[in-house]
Amino acid sequence: MGINDIEIANRTIKITAAGKYEVGGRTVRLPDADFSKTIVFSPEEGELLLHKVHSKKGSGKMCRIIVTTEDSFRAASRYNEPLVMNFANAFNPGGGFRIGARAQEEALCRCSTLYSSLVSETAAAMYNYNAAFRNEGESDYMLLSPNVCVFRNERCELLQAPFKVGVITLPAPNRFGEAMFLPEKKIAETMTRRIRIMLRIAKNHGYRSIVAGAWGCGAFGNDARNVSAYFKRVIIDEGCGEWFDEICFAIYGAPESRNIKAFRETFSQYDLSQKPAEDEKNLSAQQALARLKKGNERYLGSRTGTGDISLKRRIECFKNGQHPYAVIVSCSDSRVIPECIFGAGIGELFTVRVAGNVMDDHQLGSIEYAADHLGCRLIVVLGHDGCGAVDAAMNHDPDGYIKFITDEIRKAVGDESDEYKACCRNVLHSVKTIESSLEIHKQEERGLRVIGAMYRLEDGRVEFDIK
Ligand SMILES: [Zn+2]
């Protein structure tokens, strides 16, 4: 039986205090940081920031903007210490977290150490002020919690690897509460001003990625078409997006929900992930290699897959057919996942997986198909260290069908006794087999290239120059 949200809240508070928890029979320690740390921004300080930090001083390059259907921390797990917006309650730290309520702020509190920052003595400045001036509606007070550690996923399961984010707590006007009788114009001004201040705080504190969302569009009743337009005005029209690498609007809910549709529509021109992937067609071998390297870099810094596996992408590939930009021949080893390693999504990589990445007619037929009919110009044989198949070929004498594989590897390895070098030799042997079988030299004018690469199981890096 599952436990309820109140019990989860209590456990989360205990974990935060203890700095550790048990999962899968192992103790996970939270990073050593002051989770209660809070930096308070009063409305006066916010006003000061608006005058001091000018949006015109950007990099000249607009950040990437994406709209996704996921919860805020799921989106945050893709970035290196991003700043996550907390769509906060203005009067109660954590909103209804302690009583099991289920809006975005409560979800953030259940999954992380955030609550201890919101109930800190420093943070009280915001709540006390808002309580005292309740009649005037909520204030521009904001809280920055720089040391929030996320340790649960959206199903509230404990994570094997917790990660750090910053959280900015800023209440939206509540159309069902204090802001009920505020004129539309005043609400527009207020929300736009708070977005301006929030992004200036993010810039000043060195954040490169922002996880925003349908701020105030849930329980507070604001219209997502309006709110997305306020974001657009500040990010695009005023140029504040140039301060960052990426802004993600993570909106939890069904892909067809009103909030998601509104944000998608507002940012359709800027959200590159919504554009058809024309550039993927017929990449040269060199372009494909550059893309693999970039994807591997992304993979090193991420906790979940970074490829596009959205419904939209699925439909796109269904309608337009597949145009993968590279063929990857890898070992079947469950730790070697080409799409993850290269940050690829649906329709990007044509993969052939076989234990020990050995070559036989079936594999060659698959590669030939991708090269001749799908237009792939780059073929990568991806080996890895600690390969069980290579080890079996070197140190054991397996029987059954496995022998077909180890015999092939033995041919490649010869008398090499170093295991890593043996794995490299095995890769290069497959490269040669592909080259000679497909008569690559005759195809070179078509720009076809076959290369070997090695994947490091522990650090996730792919080495492209192997000997
Ligand atoms: Zn292997």
Boltz pocket constraint, residues with backbone or C-beta under 6 A from the ligand:
constraints:
  - pocket:
      binder: B
      contacts: [[A, 331], [A, 332], [A, 333], [A, 355], [A, 356], [A, 357], [A, 384], [A, 386], [A, 387], [A, 388], [A, 389], [A, 390]]
      max_distance: 6.0
